[in-house]
């Protein structure tokens, strides 16, 4: 356990960031799941919003930028195939 006040504060901040990152990641995963389950018309409408969520995860450092690019590529490929 942390002994110095600065390390105790850092542990508190890390816990907050971890919870926040888990929330954003889970919300995005749910959006991706819903996008995959939706029909062709809804997929075209929802894709920009989900892509934006993925970009925000990469910007925040929750996921790597290459993983974000791969996710967006696969979702776009599925959306185009559904048309």
N, C-alpha and C positions, 0 to 999 in steps of 0.2 A: 504494500500500500504506500501511497505517496506520503512523504513526511514534510516536505516544504510547501508553503502556501501556494507558490507558483505552480508546482506540479499538481497540487490538488485542484487548482483552478483549471489547469490544462486537461485534467481527467474529466472534469465537469463539462468543459467545452467539447471535448472529443465525444462524450456520450450524447450531447445535444446534436452534434453534427451527424453522428452515426444514426440516430433516430430519424433525423430529417432526411438523410440520404436514403434510408430504408423506405420511408414514406414515398418519396419521389420515385424511387425505382419500382416499388410495388404498384403505384398508380400507373406508371408507364407500362409495366407488364400487363396489367389488366386492360389498358387501352389497346395494346397490341393484340391481346387475346380476343377482345370484342371486335376489333377490326378484321381479324382473320375469319371470325364467325359470321360477319355481316355479308349482305348481298353485294352484287357488283355496283349498284348505284350508290349505296351507302358507303362502300369502300372508297369510291372516288371522292366523296365529300369529306370523309373522316381522315383520309391519308395526310393532308397537310397539317392537321392538328397533331396527329401522332408523330409525324416527322419532326415537328417543332418540339414536342416533349422529349424526343430522343436527342435532339441537338442540345437542349438545355441540360440533360444529364451529362453529355460529353463536356459541355462548357463548365459545369460544376465539378467535373472530375469524378463523377460517380462511375461512369463507364469510359473506356478508352475511345478516342475519336475514330479509330479504325473499326471498332465494334459498332459504333453508331452508324458509320457509313455502310457497313455490311447489313445491319438491320434494315436501314432505309432502302437499300438496294433490293433486298429480298421482298420487302413489303410492296415496293413499287412494281416489282416483277409479278407478284401475285395479283395486284390490282389490275395491271395491264392484261394479264391472262384471263381475268374474270370478265372482262368487257366483251 
